[in-house]
């Protein structure tokens, strides 16, 4: 498909989730208060059965959706000043024999203990300064363990990006403590977006300015190797991607050029530098290549793949600059709307000759995820969130974009919902890409409750196959993982 055809078919997909102005005006009055998505939770949530709203769960859909995100922002002695700095809370949505349940528990981190003792958010973070009473012996004293989760053997790990993984029990959600992968590497950064090969091997990065550790773990979480590499610049890196043979590290022009707290104050936006894309051979880190691209900002990338001629492709949610990271995350937890456009889905192509092509769909998008059985391999589909009714600053629709046809199959929950990242769950015995379900959550603002949904991954526009309701509304999470029964 050529670029013009791709863009025209993508536009048709966007139209499927658009609402007219009269509908938007009426919807705004009944949508509910979107700040429920960033409201504080004061205590753990004991396991509770969810009430089925409609539909039937697929018989073979069984397991647990683990999700992680900040859930406590405000204290009398001082509050977090950025969305990314709240205390991490893990949620476990269990599906078994057509029934679903929910439990949620705060991670027992040194940060949470220090803030509780001070009766204020004193621990520095992404956008919150150091205050009296903070602990600061190492990175993990500031680690809220609040971004993502990964499975490691029989344990689950809660992930941040500038400190160690935090282990927790997959059944009780009890905190087990920080994971030291090697004694001399205690408290080292471990990004919240590890790349997992289909066989279970894990690759990840730990960032230190213009240096990085490349972590390689066995499927059970045992450390296989931790090797340092040099980077061309000290770029802000929240995510990276990988093919079967290469690590792909995108170095955007948001550069750490000084030491300052909070962390965002140590970064400068330098669009004049452009974006650099570092490709490193997994088997020999000395084999590397740098591609030059126009400036863009991003948080999240999709899985990459490599073609027979050496062409590398990956999808990404691209923004024009880091305004949301700097200002938007602060605005959201104070109940203010966020100015500016959403990030949009794009396909990035690295040509063997050195050229970089970026095909922008024009469709708003965030949290791209793919079929994990095809991680690093050729594929065509990405599930991501997208904008529905433009009523509040968070997203209301889920879409599956087909990079071969350019079509986007989308379902809009409407302005009364905040939709969270959806993950793909393979159908047992299925082998084709996206043969299975999408499982994820939303916050129903009018009903003031969290809801769990399952879709046929190939028929998203048809709506959820089944939805359940919790008796509580939990704030927005960032990332999750489905672990089969």
N, C-alpha and C positions, 0 to 999 in steps of 0.2 A: 504494500500500500504506500502511495506517495504522501508527502506531507500535507498537501492540500486536501486530499481525500480523508486523511486521518483527522484533520481539524474539523472538517464539515460533519463527519459522523460523530466525533466527540461532542460537538455542539448540540447535535440531536439528543445525545444522552443527557446533557445538562438540562435541556428543555423539559425532560421527563420529570424533573424534580422542582421545577420553578412554579411559583404561585403568583397570581396576579395581585395588583395593589389593593383591590377591594377585599380580597381574601386575607391579605396580610393585615389590613387595618382591623378587621373583625377578629382575627386570630390573636392579635396583640393583647386584646382586653381579657382573653380567657387563657392565655398561655401559662400564667403563673409566674412566680418570682424566680428568675434564673439564678439568683445568688444562692439558692438552695444547693447548687452544685459546688459551692465552695464554703458551705457552712461547717462549723466545728462539730466534731463528734466528741462527746465527753467520756465515753467508756466503751469497753469491748462489747461486741454483740454476740450473745450466746446463740448457739445453733437454733434456727427456726425453720419450720416448713414454709415453703412458698405456696401461694395459692394460684392454681392454674386459671388464667384468664380466658384462654381460647385455644383451640387446636389440640393436637396430640403430639407427644414427643416421638421421634423415630425410635423404633424398637432397639436398634443397635447403638443409639447414642447414649453412652454411659461414661462417666468420669467426672472430673472436677475442673472447673474454670477458676484458676487463681488469678487475682488481680491485685495491683499495688498502686497506691497513690497517697498523697498527703491528706490528712484528715483532722489536724488540729493546728490552727494558725494564730489564735488570739489567747492572750493571758493578761491578767490585770496589770502586771508590772511591765508590759511591753509586748507587742505583737510582731509576727513575721511581716516583713515588708514586701514579700514576693511569694507568688503561688508555689514556686518550686521549693520553698523552705519549710513547709508544714511537716509535722511528724508522720512517718510512714505507717500505714495501716494495711495489712493484707486481708483480702476477702477470699472466701472459698465458697463457690457456688457448685453444689454437688447435684448431679443428675443420675438417677438410678431407677430403672423400671418405670419410667414415665413420670416420676416424682422429682421434685427439686427442693433444695434447702440452701440456707445461707448461714455462714458464721463469719465474723470479722474480729481482728485482734491487732492492737498496736504492737509494733516492734519495740522491744525493750532496749533502746539504744542509750549510750552515754549522753547523747544530745537531749533526749527526752527526759532523762533523769535530772540533768543539770537544769533544764528549763523548768521542770516541775519544782525543784528545790528553790529556785530563784523566784518562782511565781511569775515568770516573764520569759519571753523568747530572747534569751541572752546569747545563744550560740550563733556565730556568724554562718552565712550561707551564700547562695547565689546572689541574692539581692538584699540580705539582712545583715547589718553591721554587727561587729563584736560588741557585746555589752558586759557590764560588770557581772561576774559570777560564771562566765563561760569557762569551760575547760579547753585546753589547747595543746595537749602534749603530742598529739599526732592527728593525722587526717580523720581517723575514725571517731575522735571526740566530737567532730562536727557532722558525722555521717547520719542522715535521717533515714537511710535505707528505704527511700520512698518513690522509686521510679519504676522498677520492673521486677520480674521474677524469672528464675530458671530452675530446671530440675537437675539434680546432681545425685545419681544413685538413688537411694531411698529418702533423700532429703530435698527440701526446697531451699533456694537462696533468694533473699531479697537484695536487690541491687540499687546502688547509687551510681555515681560516675567518678568520684574522686577519692574513694576509699574501698575497703574490703567488702566482699559479699557477707551478708548476715544470714546464717542458717536458721530455719524454723521448721517445726514439725508439720508434715503435710496433713495430719489428722487433727491435732489439737491447736495448731498454729502457734504453739509456744515457741518463744525465741530461744535459740540454741547458742547464740554468740557469733562473733565474727570468725570467718574462716581464714586461717593463715595457710596459704598454699605452699610456702616454704619459709623456714624460720627467718632467713635474712631478707625476706620480702614482706614482712608483716606491715599492715596498714598501707600497702601500695594501692594506687588506683586500679580499678577494674570496672570498665565501662558497663553501663546498663543495657547495652545492646550486643551481647555476644552473638557470633555467627556459628550456627550449628550445622555441620554437614549431615546429609541423610543417614550416614552410619552412626551418628551421635558424637563424633569428635567436635570439640568446641574451640573456636578461635576468639580471642578478644585482645583489646588494647588497654594499656594503662598510660596516661599522658603526664608528661613532665615538661612543659614548654616545648622545646625543639627536640626532645627525646621521648621515646615511647618504649614500653615493654610489650612485646608480643607474647601473650599467654596462649599456650596450647594445652588443652585438658582432654583426658579420656572421657568416654561417655558417663562414667561413674563419678566424675569430678576430680579424679586424681590428676595431679600436675604431671604433664609429659615434658614440657619445656617452658622456659621464660627467658626470652632473649631480647636485648636492647637493640633498637634501631634509631637512626637519626632522621629527623624530619626537615624539610626545606624551610619551614616556618613554624612558629608557635601559634597555630590556629586553634580556635575553639572547635572541639570535636565532640559531639554528643553521640554520633553514630558513624559506622563505617560499613562497608559491604565486602563481599568476597565471591569469587567464582570457584570452581573446583580446583583451580591451579594458582589463583592469585588473590592477595589481599588488595582491596581498592580503598584508598584513604583519601577522602576529599578534604582539601585544605582551603576553606573559605577565607575571605579577607577580613575576618573578625579576629584580630591579632592580639595576643597577650604581649604587651610591650612594657609592662611595669608590674610591680607587686602592689596590690591594694585589696582592701576588704570593704564591702563585700566583693565577691569574685567578679561580678559584671563590671565593676569599676576598673579592673585591670586590663580591660579589652578596648581596643580602638577599631572602628570600622574604616577600612582602607580599600574602597572599591578600585582605586587606581592600581592596586596590585593584582587585580583579577583573582580567579580561583585556580588553584593547582590541584591536579589529581595524580596522586602517587600510586603506582601499580607495582606491587612487590611479589616476587615469586615465593610461594609458600615453602618450597624446598630449598631455596637459596636466597637469603635476604639481600645478598649483594647484587642480585639481578633485579633491577628496578628501573622504572621509567616514569618521567613526569610529563603530564599532558597539561597544556595551558587552556583555560576556558574563561569566558566572561565572568564578571563578579555576580555572585548570588549568595543568599543565605539559606540555610536549611537546618532542621533538626533531624529529619528522618529520611532514610534511604530504603529502597526495596532490595531484594536479593539480586545479585549480578549474575550474568552468564556470559560464556565465551563461545564464539562461533569458530568454525573450522579455519577461517583465514586469520584468526587472532582478534577480530572485532569483539569488543566488550560492551555489553549493554546493561543498564540498570535504571530503575525508575526512582523518582525522588519527589518529595513535596518541597517545591522551591518558593522562596520569598525574595523580595527585592533587597531587603536589609534586615538587621536584627531588632527592629523597633518593638516587635512583640516581646522578644526576650528581655529587652531593657525596660520598656514601659508597660507593655500589655499585661505581663504577669503581675506587676504591682497593682495595676488598675483593677484587675479581676477580683482580687481578694478584698478590695474596698468597695465592691459593688458598682464600679464605673465601667461603662462600655469601652471597647477598644477601638481606636481609630485605625483606619488603613485597611488595605485589602487582605484577604486570606492568602495563605500559601496555595499554590496550584500544582497539579500533577504534571510531571514532565518525564520524558524518556531521554536519558543521556547515552550517547553512543561514542565510544572511543575507537577511532579508526587506526588500523595498523600503521598508516603513514603519519600519524600524529594529530590529525584533525579531531576536533570535538564537535559533535552535532547535538543540539538540544532541541527536542520537539516538545513544545509546550501545548498542552491540550486546551488551556483556558478554563478548565474545570477546577474549582476549588477542591483541595484535598489535603488530608493529613493522616498520619498513622498507617502508612502502606504496609501490608502484610501479604505473604504468598503461601502457597502450598508447601509446607516444610519438607515434603518428600522430594521436592525439586530444587532445594536450596543449592545455589551454585551451578545449576543445570539450566538448559534451555527451557523456557516457559513462556506463557503468553498472558497470564491473568494476575491482577493485583486487587485485593480488597482494601478499601480505604474509606475514611469518612469524607463527607462533602457537605456543602452548604445547601440547606433547603430553604425554608423561610428565613429571611434576614431580620429576625426579631431580637436576638440576643447574641453575645459574642462567641458562643460555643456552637458546635455543629449539631445538625438535626437529622442527617441522612447518611445512609451507608450505600456504597456503590462497589461494583466489580467492573474494573476497566479491562478490556481485552486489547492488548497492545498490537495484535495482528489486524483486527478489524477496525479499531478505533472506537468501538461502541462501549457505552457505559450503562450497565444494568443497575438501576438505583431504586431505593425505597426511602421515601421521606416520612419520618415519624411525625412531622408537623412541629409547629412552634412551641407546643406544650411539652416537648421532650428535649433533653440533652442526651445525645448519643455518644457512647464510649467506643473505643477501639473494638473491632470485631476480629476474631481469630478463626482460621480454617481448621476443621476437624475432619480427617479422612473417614470415609465410609469403610468399615472392615471388609477386606477383600477387594476393594476398589483400587485400580492402578492409574486411571486417567487423571490428569490434572483437574483439580477442583471437583472431583467426584466425592461429595460429602456435604458438610454443613458449615455454616457460619454461626458461631455462638458468641454472644456479647450482651452487653447491658445498656440500659438507658435510665435516665431519671425522669419520671413522670411528674412534671412540676405542679400541675393542677391537683393531682391525687397525692402529691408529696410522698412518693415511694420510689424505690429502685425496682426495676423490672429486668427479667432475664428472658432472652429471645434466642430462638434457633431458626435459621433459614436454610432452605435448599440453596447451596452455594451457586448453582447454575440457574436459579430462578429467583433472584433477589427481589425484583420488582413485584412479584406475587405476594410479598409480605411474609411475616414470620409463620412458620409451620406451627409453632407453639410459643406462648408467652406466659410467664409466671410473674406474680407480684410479691414483693417482700412487704413486711409490715413496718418498714423503716426506709427513710431516704438517706443514702450514704453519698458523700461528695464524689466528684469526678475523679476517676483513676487515670493513670497514664498508660500502663501496659500490663498485659497478662499472658497467660499460657494455659492451654488445655492439656490435662494429663488424663489419658484413658484409664478406665477401671482395670 
